């Protein structure tokens, strides 16, 4: 077998795979011999079927199968040996005059090659790195919310400013029929609030989505919509009241503390505040890091210029999925996936140039720590190493979970690289200000 390559340009190449009779004949003959030994054909004893008849029935199929295996193995080996960084998979060129009765064969494949480029981590304009602080107001609001969730529900006859209201928002034309529970703090403005005050279970209120809620995210939750569907929505709808309650706050006693963190872990309100502040800072840090990662990703895609073998990738997208795509569908799919593909190439280059990698041991150790944290939530504070190892092995038997953890560890490594190399400016904000600034 002989494989040659013709470079069309920097991003496209044609690979020709030439196969001679001696590349496949011995293997084909062995398979046909085995077929002959096992064949059950009327008029012949098992193992005594004439080879000519066996070749007539099975020869072509065996030949095609073996040649395809040779092509696949040869191409894979060639790409590795030549250190070709290809995008997608080799695409076979159509051959209308292919003669399977011939002894020698030649096949051509199109290759899409990854572009050569450099990544500059010396940005002139600083990228904002948020430091979200857990201020006293946020801590106290969280404590109040926790006390509400653990408090007692007391039924009310009519809605008051501190009522917890359960009912159904509906609009038939837009397919809205969402049962939800909320407080009047979600409702925007005195005019809307007055429509609720004094109403009783069974009453129906007419509302408009425009200026209905204080936060756009609240509209998503109240109506059971996606953010895209809720964005800019201006329709009329009804709210039918099913239940009205007042939630009495749970007492800040030892029983309350024990319910939250286990017996004796927290014993005072000050300790609770400190614990919530610590946990909140960790969560805020994760959100700030994700924001930074998103911003850096956008910056790198925008400022790292290189061409892609667009025509090849569109052709590859047509045939690579479970269901073939039309030419127009493939073009649309490429447009949707181009940004992600560009970042994958940038990410791969940064990992290689900075000698970053995720080993299986890193994945397993992360899984063990994840399991340990989950067990701690249920009071198992000192699991044995053997127990952690066994559970982690079971977790990692799920390929999807391995991919998820690996992706997370890659993001962590890249984030540390960005923090070290990029020009960043730190901005300290409260969580409420962060939400307003980042999400509007």
C-alpha positions as CSV (number, residue, x, y, z in Angstrom):
1,X,0.0,0.0,0.0
2,X,1.3,3.4,-0.9
3,X,-0.1,6.7,0.4
4,X,0.8,10.1,-1.1
5,X,-0.3,13.6,-0.4
6,X,-0.8,16.7,-2.6
7,X,-1.2,20.0,-0.7
8,X,-3.8,22.1,-2.5
9,X,-3.1,25.1,-0.2
10,X,-2.3,25.7,3.5
11,X,-5.7,24.3,4.6
12,X,-6.6,21.6,2.1
13,X,-4.9,18.5,0.8
14,X,-5.7,15.4,-1.3
15,X,-4.4,12.0,0.0
16,X,-4.2,9.1,-2.5
17,X,-4.2,5.6,-1.1
18,X,-2.9,3.0,-3.7
19,X,-3.6,-0.6,-2.9
20,X,-2.0,-3.5,-4.7
21,X,-3.3,-7.1,-4.9
22,X,-0.6,-8.4,-2.6
23,X,-1.8,-6.0,0.1
24,X,-5.1,-7.8,0.5
25,X,-5.0,-11.2,-1.3
26,X,-3.6,-13.3,1.5
27,X,-6.2,-12.0,4.0
28,X,-9.1,-12.4,1.6
29,X,-8.0,-15.9,0.7
30,X,-7.9,-16.9,4.4
31,X,-11.4,-15.5,5.1
32,X,-12.8,-17.4,2.0
33,X,-11.1,-20.6,3.2
34,X,-12.8,-20.2,6.5
35,X,-16.1,-19.6,4.7
36,X,-15.7,-22.7,2.7
37,X,-15.1,-24.8,5.8
38,X,-18.3,-23.5,7.4
39,X,-20.6,-23.0,4.4
40,X,-23.9,-24.9,4.2
41,X,-24.9,-25.0,0.6
42,X,-27.5,-27.5,-0.7
43,X,-25.9,-30.3,-2.7
44,X,-22.5,-30.1,-1.0
45,X,-21.1,-31.6,2.1
46,X,-20.0,-29.1,4.8
47,X,-16.3,-28.2,4.0
48,X,-16.4,-29.5,0.5
49,X,-18.0,-26.6,-1.3
50,X,-16.0,-25.7,-4.4
51,X,-13.9,-22.6,-3.9
52,X,-15.2,-21.1,-7.1
53,X,-18.7,-21.2,-5.7
54,X,-17.6,-19.6,-2.5
55,X,-15.8,-16.8,-4.3
56,X,-18.8,-16.2,-6.5
57,X,-21.1,-15.8,-3.4
58,X,-18.8,-14.1,-1.0
59,X,-15.7,-13.0,-2.8
60,X,-16.7,-9.4,-3.7
61,X,-18.1,-8.6,-0.3
62,X,-15.0,-9.9,1.5
63,X,-12.7,-8.0,-0.9
64,X,-14.6,-4.7,-0.4
65,X,-14.6,-5.2,3.4
66,X,-10.8,-6.0,3.6
67,X,-9.9,-3.1,1.3
68,X,-11.9,-0.7,3.4
69,X,-10.2,-1.9,6.5
70,X,-6.8,-1.4,4.8
71,X,-7.7,2.1,3.9
72,X,-8.9,3.0,7.4
73,X,-5.9,1.5,9.1
74,X,-3.5,3.0,6.5
75,X,-5.0,6.5,6.7
76,X,-5.0,6.5,10.5
77,X,-1.3,5.4,10.6
78,X,-0.4,7.9,7.9
79,X,-1.9,10.9,9.8
80,X,-0.1,10.0,12.9
81,X,3.3,9.4,11.3
82,X,3.1,12.6,9.2
83,X,1.9,14.5,12.3
84,X,-1.0,16.0,10.4
85,X,-3.4,18.1,12.4
86,X,-6.6,17.5,10.6
87,X,-10.1,18.9,11.2
88,X,-13.0,16.5,10.9
89,X,-12.2,13.3,9.1
90,X,-10.9,12.5,5.7
91,X,-13.6,12.7,3.0
92,X,-13.5,10.1,0.2
93,X,-13.8,11.6,-3.3
94,X,-16.6,10.0,-5.4
95,X,-15.4,7.4,-7.9
96,X,-18.0,6.6,-10.6
97,X,-15.6,4.3,-12.5
98,X,-14.4,2.1,-9.6
99,X,-14.0,-1.4,-10.8
100,X,-14.0,-4.0,-8.0
101,X,-13.0,-6.7,-10.5
102,X,-9.6,-5.1,-10.9
103,X,-6.6,-6.2,-8.9
104,X,-5.2,-2.8,-7.9
105,X,-7.2,0.1,-6.5
106,X,-6.6,3.8,-5.9
107,X,-8.7,6.0,-3.6
108,X,-8.6,9.8,-3.0
109,X,-9.5,11.6,0.2
110,X,-9.9,15.3,0.9
111,X,-8.3,16.6,4.1
112,X,-9.0,19.8,6.0
113,X,-5.9,20.9,7.8
114,X,-5.7,22.9,11.0
115,X,-4.4,26.4,10.4
116,X,-1.0,27.8,11.7
117,X,-1.5,30.7,14.0
118,X,-0.2,32.3,17.2
119,X,-2.0,33.3,20.3
120,X,-1.1,36.7,21.9
121,X,-1.8,36.9,25.7
122,X,-0.5,40.4,25.9
123,X,-3.7,42.4,25.6
124,X,-3.5,46.2,25.7
125,X,-6.9,46.9,27.1
126,X,-7.4,45.3,30.5
127,X,-10.1,42.7,30.9
128,X,-12.2,43.1,34.0
129,X,-11.8,40.4,36.7
130,X,-14.7,40.7,39.2
131,X,-14.3,40.2,42.9
132,X,-17.8,39.7,44.3
133,X,-17.9,40.5,48.0
134,X,-20.5,38.9,50.3
135,X,-21.6,42.1,52.1
136,X,-23.7,42.2,55.3
137,X,-26.9,42.9,53.5
138,X,-26.5,39.8,51.3
139,X,-25.7,37.6,54.3
140,X,-28.7,38.9,56.2
141,X,-31.0,38.4,53.2
142,X,-29.8,34.9,52.8
143,X,-30.5,34.1,56.5
144,X,-34.0,35.5,56.1
145,X,-34.6,33.4,53.1
146,X,-33.4,30.3,54.9
147,X,-35.5,31.1,57.9
148,X,-38.5,31.5,55.5
149,X,-37.8,28.1,53.9
150,X,-37.7,26.4,57.3
151,X,-40.5,28.4,58.8
152,X,-44.2,27.6,59.2
153,X,-46.8,28.3,56.6
154,X,-49.9,30.0,58.0
155,X,-52.9,30.3,55.8
156,X,-54.4,33.7,55.0
157,X,-57.8,34.7,53.7
158,X,-56.5,37.6,51.5
159,X,-53.2,38.8,50.1
160,X,-51.0,41.2,52.2
161,X,-47.6,42.7,51.4
162,X,-45.8,39.8,53.0
163,X,-48.0,37.0,51.6
164,X,-46.6,33.9,49.8
165,X,-48.9,33.5,46.8
166,X,-49.5,30.3,44.9
167,X,-51.4,30.3,41.6
168,X,-51.4,29.9,37.8
169,X,-50.2,32.5,35.2
170,X,-51.9,31.8,31.9
171,X,-52.1,33.0,28.3
172,X,-53.6,30.5,25.9
173,X,-52.2,32.1,22.7
174,X,-48.6,31.9,23.9
175,X,-49.0,28.5,25.6
176,X,-48.4,29.8,29.1
177,X,-50.0,27.8,31.9
178,X,-47.5,27.9,34.8
179,X,-48.3,27.1,38.5
180,X,-45.9,29.0,40.7
181,X,-45.3,30.5,44.2
182,X,-43.9,33.9,44.8
183,X,-44.0,37.0,47.0
184,X,-45.0,40.5,46.1
185,X,-41.3,41.6,46.3
186,X,-41.1,40.1,42.8
187,X,-43.8,42.4,41.5
188,X,-42.8,45.8,40.1
189,X,-44.5,49.1,41.1
190,X,-47.4,50.1,43.3
191,X,-50.0,49.8,40.5
192,X,-49.3,46.1,39.9
193,X,-49.0,45.5,43.7
194,X,-52.5,46.9,44.3
195,X,-54.0,44.4,41.9
196,X,-52.9,41.6,44.3
197,X,-53.5,43.2,47.7
198,X,-56.8,42.1,49.2
199,X,-57.5,39.4,46.7
200,X,-58.6,35.9,47.8
201,X,-58.1,32.3,46.7
202,X,-60.2,31.7,43.6
203,X,-59.8,35.3,42.3
204,X,-58.4,36.0,38.9
205,X,-56.2,39.0,38.2
206,X,-55.6,40.5,34.7
207,X,-52.0,41.6,34.2
208,X,-49.5,42.7,31.5
209,X,-46.0,41.3,31.2
210,X,-44.5,44.8,30.5
211,X,-43.1,46.2,33.7
212,X,-44.6,43.4,35.7
213,X,-41.5,42.3,37.6
214,X,-38.4,43.9,39.1
215,X,-36.0,41.5,37.4
216,X,-36.2,39.9,33.9
217,X,-35.2,36.5,35.4
218,X,-38.3,36.6,37.7
219,X,-40.5,36.7,34.5
220,X,-38.7,33.5,33.3
221,X,-39.5,31.7,36.6
222,X,-43.0,33.1,37.0
223,X,-44.2,32.2,33.5
224,X,-42.1,29.0,33.0
225,X,-40.4,30.4,29.9
226,X,-36.9,30.3,28.5
227,X,-34.9,33.5,28.8
228,X,-35.1,33.9,25.0
229,X,-38.9,33.7,25.0
230,X,-39.2,36.0,28.0
231,X,-36.9,38.7,26.6
232,X,-39.0,41.7,25.5
233,X,-42.3,39.8,25.9
234,X,-45.3,42.2,25.9
235,X,-48.6,40.3,26.3
236,X,-51.7,40.3,28.6
237,X,-52.1,37.3,30.9
238,X,-54.2,36.2,33.9
239,X,-53.2,35.0,37.3
240,X,-55.6,32.7,39.2
241,X,-55.0,32.5,42.9
242,X,-55.0,29.0,44.4
243,X,-53.5,29.6,47.8
244,X,-52.4,32.4,50.1
245,X,-50.0,31.9,53.0
246,X,-47.9,33.9,55.4
247,X,-44.5,32.2,56.2
248,X,-43.5,32.6,59.8
249,X,-39.7,32.8,60.1
250,X,-38.0,29.9,61.9
251,X,-36.5,30.7,65.2
252,X,-32.7,31.2,65.3
253,X,-32.1,28.5,67.8
254,X,-29.9,25.4,68.1
255,X,-32.5,23.2,66.4
256,X,-32.4,25.5,63.4
257,X,-28.6,25.5,63.3
258,X,-28.5,21.7,63.5
259,X,-30.9,21.3,60.6
260,X,-28.6,23.4,58.4
261,X,-25.2,22.0,59.2
262,X,-25.5,19.1,61.5
263,X,-25.5,18.8,65.3
264,X,-23.2,21.3,67.1
265,X,-21.4,22.6,63.9
266,X,-22.9,26.1,64.3
267,X,-24.0,27.3,67.7
268,X,-24.5,31.1,67.4
269,X,-25.9,33.6,64.9
270,X,-22.4,35.1,64.4
271,X,-21.1,31.6,63.5
272,X,-23.9,31.2,61.0
273,X,-23.2,34.6,59.4
274,X,-19.5,33.7,59.1
275,X,-20.3,30.3,57.6
276,X,-22.7,31.7,55.0
277,X,-20.2,34.4,54.1
278,X,-17.5,31.8,53.6
279,X,-19.7,29.5,51.5
280,X,-21.1,32.5,49.6
281,X,-17.6,33.8,48.7
282,X,-16.8,30.4,47.2
283,X,-19.9,30.4,45.1
284,X,-19.3,34.1,44.1
285,X,-15.7,33.3,43.2
286,X,-16.9,30.5,40.8
287,X,-19.4,32.9,39.1
288,X,-16.7,35.6,38.8
289,X,-14.2,33.0,37.3
290,X,-16.8,31.8,34.8
291,X,-17.5,35.4,33.8
292,X,-13.7,36.0,33.3
293,X,-13.4,32.8,31.3
294,X,-16.3,33.8,29.1
295,X,-14.8,37.3,28.5
296,X,-11.3,35.9,27.8
297,X,-12.8,33.3,25.4
298,X,-14.6,36.1,23.5
299,X,-11.4,38.2,23.5
300,X,-9.2,35.4,22.1
301,X,-11.7,34.5,19.4
302,X,-12.0,38.1,18.3
303,X,-8.2,38.8,18.4
304,X,-6.7,35.5,17.2
305,X,-7.0,35.6,13.4
306,X,-6.7,32.6,11.2
307,X,-8.6,31.0,8.2
308,X,-10.4,27.7,8.3
309,X,-11.0,25.2,5.5
310,X,-14.6,26.3,5.4
311,X,-15.7,24.5,2.2
312,X,-14.2,21.2,3.4
313,X,-15.8,21.6,6.9
314,X,-19.2,22.3,5.3
315,X,-18.9,19.2,3.2
316,X,-17.8,17.2,6.2
317,X,-20.8,18.4,8.3
318,X,-23.1,17.2,5.5
319,X,-22.1,13.6,6.1
320,X,-20.7,13.4,9.6
321,X,-23.9,13.4,11.6
322,X,-26.5,10.7,12.3
323,X,-28.7,12.3,9.6
324,X,-27.2,13.7,6.4
325,X,-27.6,17.5,6.0
326,X,-28.4,19.5,2.9
327,X,-25.8,21.9,1.6
328,X,-27.7,24.9,3.1
329,X,-28.2,23.1,6.4
330,X,-24.5,22.3,6.5
331,X,-23.6,26.0,5.9
332,X,-26.0,27.1,8.7
333,X,-24.5,24.5,11.0
334,X,-20.9,25.7,10.2
335,X,-21.9,29.3,11.1
336,X,-23.3,28.1,14.4
337,X,-20.3,26.0,15.3
338,X,-17.5,28.2,13.9
339,X,-16.9,30.2,17.1
340,X,-16.7,27.0,19.2
341,X,-14.3,25.4,16.7
342,X,-12.0,28.4,16.7
343,X,-11.8,28.4,20.5
344,X,-11.1,24.6,20.5
345,X,-8.1,25.3,18.3
346,X,-6.9,28.2,20.4
347,X,-7.4,26.2,23.6
348,X,-5.5,23.2,22.2
349,X,-2.6,25.5,21.1
350,X,-2.4,27.2,24.5
351,X,-2.5,23.8,26.3
352,X,0.4,22.6,24.1
353,X,2.6,25.7,24.2
354,X,2.2,26.0,28.0
355,X,2.6,22.3,28.7
356,X,-0.8,22.0,30.3
357,X,-2.5,18.6,30.4
358,X,-5.0,16.7,32.4
359,X,-4.0,13.1,33.3
360,X,-6.4,10.4,34.4
361,X,-5.0,10.6,37.9
362,X,-6.1,14.3,38.0
363,X,-9.6,13.3,36.9
364,X,-9.7,10.5,39.5
365,X,-8.5,12.8,42.3
366,X,-11.1,15.4,41.4
367,X,-13.8,12.7,41.5
368,X,-12.7,11.6,44.9
369,X,-12.8,15.1,46.3
370,X,-16.2,15.6,44.7
371,X,-17.5,12.4,46.4
372,X,-16.0,13.4,49.7
373,X,-17.8,16.8,49.6
374,X,-21.1,15.1,48.8
375,X,-20.6,12.6,51.6
376,X,-19.9,15.4,54.0
377,X,-23.3,16.9,53.3
378,X,-24.9,13.8,54.7
379,X,-22.7,13.7,57.8
380,X,-20.0,11.3,56.6
381,X,-17.0,13.4,57.4
382,X,-14.2,10.8,57.5
383,X,-14.7,8.3,54.7
384,X,-11.8,5.8,54.2
385,X,-9.5,6.2,51.2
386,X,-10.6,2.8,50.0
387,X,-14.3,3.9,50.1
388,X,-13.5,7.1,48.2
389,X,-11.4,5.1,45.6
390,X,-14.2,2.6,45.0
391,X,-16.9,5.2,44.6
392,X,-14.7,7.4,42.3
393,X,-14.0,4.4,40.1
394,X,-17.8,3.8,39.7
395,X,-18.3,7.5,38.9
396,X,-15.5,7.4,36.2
397,X,-17.1,4.4,34.5
398,X,-19.5,6.9,33.0
399,X,-17.7,8.4,30.0
400,X,-19.9,11.5,30.0
401,X,-18.8,12.2,33.6
402,X,-15.1,11.7,32.7
403,X,-15.5,14.2,29.8
404,X,-17.3,16.7,32.1
405,X,-14.6,16.5,34.8
406,X,-11.8,16.7,32.2
407,X,-13.3,19.8,30.7
408,X,-13.7,21.4,34.1
409,X,-10.0,20.7,34.9
410,X,-8.9,22.1,31.5
411,X,-10.9,25.2,32.2
412,X,-9.3,25.6,35.6
413,X,-5.8,25.3,34.1
414,X,-6.5,27.8,31.4
415,X,-8.1,30.2,33.9
416,X,-4.9,30.1,36.0
417,X,-2.9,30.8,32.9
418,X,-5.1,33.7,31.9
419,X,-4.8,35.2,35.4
420,X,-1.1,34.9,35.3
421,X,-0.5,36.1,31.7
422,X,-3.3,38.5,30.7
423,X,-3.7,42.2,31.6
424,X,-6.6,42.2,34.1
425,X,-8.1,44.9,36.2
426,X,-9.9,43.8,39.4
427,X,-13.3,45.3,40.2
428,X,-14.9,44.7,43.6
429,X,-18.7,44.6,43.6
430,X,-21.6,43.2,45.6
431,X,-23.5,40.3,44.2
432,X,-26.5,42.5,43.3
433,X,-24.2,45.0,41.5
434,X,-22.5,42.1,39.7
435,X,-25.9,40.8,38.4
436,X,-27.0,44.2,37.3
437,X,-23.7,45.0,35.5
438,X,-23.2,41.6,33.9
439,X,-26.7,40.5,33.1
440,X,-28.6,43.8,33.0
